[in-house]
């Protein structure tokens, strides 16, 4: 999907406790931090409507849904940083 259609999703998404941080970059790459470990996972993402698919650089895949400004991903709830 083109960046113009997904720009509302670009940015940093974080769990309420701040432990997991997903940075969705404008080039359809993401960088995930876990705790004090920066760049714990990196890879590509694709957004279709309110659905996101991830594929990290090791080949692992996951997905999620954006609902009412919240990202639900792999049992986690992430909120966009302002």
C-alpha positions in Angstrom: 0.0 0.0 0.0 1.3 3.5 -0.8 2.7 5.6 2.0 0.0 8.3 1.5 -2.6 5.7 2.4 -0.8 4.4 5.5 0.8 7.6 6.9 -1.4 7.5 10.0 0.3 4.2 11.0 3.9 5.5 10.5 5.6 6.2 13.9 6.3 4.5 17.2 3.8 2.1 18.8 4.4 1.1 22.4 2.9 -1.1 25.0 1.5 0.5 28.0 4.4 -0.5 30.2 6.9 0.7 27.5 8.6 -2.6 27.2 7.8 -3.3 23.5 8.3 -0.5 21.0 7.6 -0.9 17.2 8.8 1.9 15.0 7.0 1.7 11.7 9.2 3.5 9.2 8.0 5.2 6.0 10.0 2.8 3.8 7.9 -0.2 4.9 10.6 -1.3 7.4 10.2 -1.7 11.1 12.5 -1.7 14.1 11.3 -3.4 17.3 12.9 -2.7 20.7 12.3 -5.0 23.7 13.1 -3.6 27.1 16.6 -2.2 26.9 17.4 -4.1 23.8 17.3 -1.7 20.8 16.7 -3.2 17.4 15.7 -6.6 18.9 13.9 -7.4 15.6 13.9 -5.6 12.3 12.1 -6.4 9.0 9.5 -5.4 6.5 5.8 -4.7 7.0 2.8 -4.4 4.7 -0.5 -2.7 5.5 -3.8 -3.5 3.8 -6.7 -1.6 5.2 -6.4 -1.9 9.0 -4.3 -5.2 8.8 -0.5 -5.3 9.1 1.8 -8.2 8.2 5.3 -8.4 9.4 8.3 -10.4 8.2 11.5 -10.0 10.1 14.9 -10.4 8.6 15.2 -14.0 9.9 12.0 -14.9 8.0 9.6 -15.0 11.0 6.2 -13.7 10.2 3.4 -12.2 12.3 0.4 -9.9 11.8 -1.8 -7.5 13.6 -4.9 -5.2 13.4 -5.3 -1.5 13.9 -8.6 -0.8 15.7 -9.7 2.6 16.9 -6.1 3.9 17.0 -4.7 0.9 18.8 -2.5 -1.8 17.3 -3.3 -5.4 18.4 -0.3 -7.6 17.6 0.6 -11.1 18.8 -1.4 -10.8 22.1 0.0 -7.3 22.7 -1.8 -3.9 22.7 0.3 -1.0 21.4 -0.5 2.7 21.5 0.9 5.3 19.1 3.3 7.7 20.7 2.3 11.3 20.1 
